[in-house]
Amino acid sequence: MLRKTVHLSGLLIVVGYTILFHFFSANIAILVMTALLLILLEIEYIRIEHKPRITSMFDGVFRHHEKDNISGAAFLVISCIICFSAFNYWVAVLALFMTVFGDLFAALFGKVFGKTKLHNNKTVIGTSAGFAANFAVGALTIPGFLIVTLPMALVATITELLTNKLDDNLTVPLFSGFMGQMIVFYMDLDLPPIDFTFLGLF
């Protein structure tokens, strides 16, 4: 569960990008996220190559296969950089929100209520809860664009279900975001303008 709490840090990256984008530019925001990635990679290098004792305090944060490999945090930052560079702002935000909330609700409901296994040790209840969370996030983020949010929610859920050895912090936002962006291009949709007053900060 500690890992899921850390997973929510992805929301801070989205907010940080948005603030930098508002006050400076998209290029500056991407550059700062790249700097964050480089810092994480340096930390990962120390953790994996030199294994200092202090890292044992954070064992609960890492999955088994991450103990000697790059962690999901770095993959999440990589996903943020790609999503905000390649996709429409709202598509990128939605893809990253689905990565955070879909995984969180799938894990919570799957662990508490899940009994029937579906795939990769994931349950029917957990997967259904993940899809519901993805769909709800889409409906709240860009209401009125069901033609974008529903396929994205479906792709995010299926990708989460099928991802095993790869990191879902990378696969879920990229696949769902790509789906959303292709729909926007193909349907020639005009997504809502980027209005930063929604944060209540500016």
C-alpha positions as CSV (number, residue, x, y, z in Angstrom):
1,M,0.0,0.0,0.0
2,L,3.0,2.3,0.6
3,R,3.8,1.9,-3.1
4,K,0.4,3.1,-4.0
5,T,0.8,6.2,-1.9
6,V,4.1,6.9,-3.7
7,H,2.3,6.3,-7.0
8,L,0.1,9.4,-6.2
9,S,3.2,11.5,-6.6
10,G,2.5,11.4,-10.3
11,L,-0.2,13.9,-9.6
12,L,2.4,16.3,-8.3
13,I,4.3,16.0,-11.6
14,V,1.2,16.9,-13.5
15,V,0.5,19.9,-11.3
16,G,4.2,20.9,-11.5
17,Y,4.2,20.7,-15.3
18,T,0.9,22.8,-15.5
19,I,2.3,25.5,-13.3
20,L,5.6,25.7,-15.2
21,F,3.7,25.7,-18.5
22,H,1.4,28.5,-17.3
23,F,4.2,30.8,-15.9
24,F,6.9,30.0,-18.4
25,S,6.4,27.7,-21.4
26,A,5.9,24.0,-22.4
27,N,9.6,23.8,-23.3
28,I,10.7,25.0,-19.9
29,A,8.3,22.5,-18.2
30,I,9.7,19.6,-20.3
31,L,13.2,20.7,-19.5
32,V,12.5,20.7,-15.7
33,M,10.9,17.3,-15.9
34,T,14.0,16.1,-17.8
35,A,16.1,17.4,-15.0
36,L,13.9,15.5,-12.5
37,L,14.4,12.4,-14.5
38,L,18.2,12.8,-14.5
39,I,18.1,13.2,-10.7
40,L,16.1,10.1,-10.4
41,L,18.4,8.2,-12.6
42,E,21.4,9.3,-10.5
43,I,19.6,8.0,-7.4
44,E,18.7,4.8,-9.1
45,Y,22.4,4.4,-10.1
46,I,23.5,4.7,-6.5
47,R,20.7,2.4,-5.3
48,I,21.3,-0.3,-7.8
49,E,25.0,-0.2,-8.3
50,H,26.2,0.6,-4.8
51,K,23.3,-0.6,-2.6
52,P,23.8,1.8,0.4
53,R,22.2,0.5,3.6
54,I,19.7,3.4,3.8
55,T,17.9,1.9,0.8
56,S,16.7,-1.0,2.9
57,M,14.4,1.4,4.6
58,F,12.4,1.8,1.4
59,D,12.1,-1.9,0.4
60,G,8.3,-1.7,0.8
61,V,8.2,0.8,-2.0
62,F,9.8,-1.4,-4.7
63,R,8.3,-4.4,-6.4
64,H,10.4,-7.6,-6.3
65,H,11.8,-7.0,-9.8
66,E,12.7,-3.4,-9.0
67,K,15.2,-4.3,-6.3
68,D,18.0,-4.6,-8.9
69,N,16.4,-2.7,-11.7
70,I,15.1,0.8,-12.5
71,S,11.9,1.6,-10.5
72,G,8.5,2.7,-11.6
73,A,9.1,6.3,-10.5
74,A,11.6,6.8,-13.3
75,F,9.3,5.2,-15.8
76,L,6.5,7.5,-14.6
77,V,8.6,10.6,-15.2
78,I,9.6,9.3,-18.7
79,S,5.9,8.8,-19.5
80,C,5.1,12.3,-18.4
81,I,7.8,13.7,-20.6
82,I,6.6,11.7,-23.6
83,C,2.9,12.4,-23.0
84,F,3.3,16.2,-22.6
85,S,5.6,16.3,-25.6
86,A,3.6,14.2,-28.0
87,F,-0.1,14.6,-27.0
88,N,-2.6,17.3,-26.5
89,Y,-2.4,18.7,-23.0
90,W,-5.8,17.3,-21.9
91,V,-5.0,13.9,-23.5
92,A,-1.7,13.8,-21.6
93,V,-3.3,14.8,-18.3
94,L,-6.0,12.2,-18.7
95,A,-3.6,9.4,-19.6
96,L,-1.5,10.2,-16.5
97,F,-4.6,10.5,-14.3
98,M,-5.8,7.1,-15.5
99,T,-2.4,5.6,-14.7
100,V,-2.6,6.8,-11.1
101,F,-6.2,6.4,-10.2
102,G,-7.0,3.3,-12.3
103,D,-4.1,1.4,-10.7
104,L,-5.0,2.7,-7.3
105,F,-8.6,1.7,-7.4
106,A,-7.9,-1.6,-9.1
107,A,-5.4,-2.5,-6.3
108,L,-7.7,-1.4,-3.5
109,F,-10.8,-3.2,-4.7
110,G,-8.9,-6.2,-6.0
111,K,-7.2,-6.7,-2.7
112,V,-10.3,-6.3,-0.5
113,F,-13.1,-7.8,-2.7
114,G,-11.3,-9.6,-5.5
115,K,-11.7,-13.4,-5.5
116,T,-12.1,-14.4,-9.2
117,K,-8.8,-14.2,-11.0
118,L,-8.8,-12.8,-14.5
119,H,-5.2,-12.5,-15.7
120,N,-1.7,-12.0,-14.3
121,N,-3.0,-12.5,-10.8
122,K,-5.4,-9.6,-11.3
123,T,-9.1,-10.0,-10.4
124,V,-12.4,-9.3,-12.1
125,I,-13.4,-6.9,-9.3
126,G,-10.1,-5.1,-9.3
127,T,-10.1,-4.7,-13.1
128,S,-13.7,-3.5,-13.1
129,A,-12.9,-0.9,-10.4
130,G,-9.9,0.3,-12.4
131,F,-12.1,0.8,-15.5
132,A,-14.7,2.6,-13.5
133,A,-12.1,4.9,-12.0
134,N,-10.6,5.5,-15.5
135,F,-14.0,6.3,-16.9
136,A,-14.9,8.6,-14.0
137,V,-11.6,10.5,-14.3
138,G,-12.2,11.0,-18.0
139,A,-15.7,12.3,-17.5
140,L,-14.5,14.7,-14.8
141,T,-11.4,15.9,-16.7
142,I,-12.9,16.6,-20.1
143,P,-16.7,16.2,-19.8
144,G,-18.6,16.0,-23.0
145,F,-15.9,14.1,-24.8
146,L,-17.0,10.5,-24.2
147,I,-15.8,9.6,-27.7
148,V,-12.2,10.2,-26.4
149,T,-12.5,9.2,-22.7
150,L,-14.3,5.9,-23.1
151,P,-11.7,4.3,-25.5
152,M,-8.9,5.7,-23.4
153,A,-10.4,4.2,-20.3
154,L,-10.8,0.9,-22.0
155,V,-7.2,0.9,-23.4
156,A,-5.8,1.9,-20.0
157,T,-7.7,-0.9,-18.3
158,I,-6.7,-3.6,-20.8
159,T,-3.0,-2.4,-20.8
160,E,-2.9,-2.5,-17.0
161,L,-4.4,-6.0,-17.1
162,L,-2.0,-7.4,-19.7
163,T,1.2,-5.7,-18.4
164,N,3.3,-8.0,-16.3
165,K,7.0,-7.8,-16.9
166,L,7.0,-4.4,-18.4
167,D,6.2,-1.4,-16.1
168,D,2.6,-0.2,-16.2
169,N,3.8,3.4,-15.4
170,L,5.2,3.4,-18.9
171,T,2.7,1.2,-20.9
172,V,-0.6,2.5,-19.5
173,P,-0.2,6.3,-20.2
174,L,1.5,5.8,-23.5
175,F,-1.0,3.4,-25.0
176,S,-4.1,5.2,-23.6
177,G,-2.7,8.6,-24.5
178,F,-1.8,7.4,-28.1
179,M,-5.4,6.1,-28.5
180,G,-6.8,9.4,-27.3
181,Q,-4.6,11.5,-29.5
182,M,-5.4,9.4,-32.6
183,I,-9.1,9.9,-31.9
184,V,-8.6,13.6,-31.6
185,F,-6.7,13.7,-34.9
186,Y,-9.1,11.4,-36.8
187,M,-12.2,13.1,-35.5
188,D,-10.6,16.6,-35.8
189,L,-11.9,17.4,-32.3
190,D,-11.4,20.7,-30.5
191,L,-10.7,19.9,-26.9
192,P,-11.3,22.5,-24.3
193,P,-8.8,25.4,-24.2
194,I,-6.2,25.2,-21.5
195,D,-7.7,27.4,-18.7
196,F,-5.4,27.3,-15.7
197,T,-8.0,29.0,-13.5
198,F,-9.3,25.4,-12.8
199,L,-6.5,25.1,-10.3
200,G,-7.9,28.0,-8.3
201,L,-4.4,29.3,-8.0
202,F,-4.0,31.9,-10.8
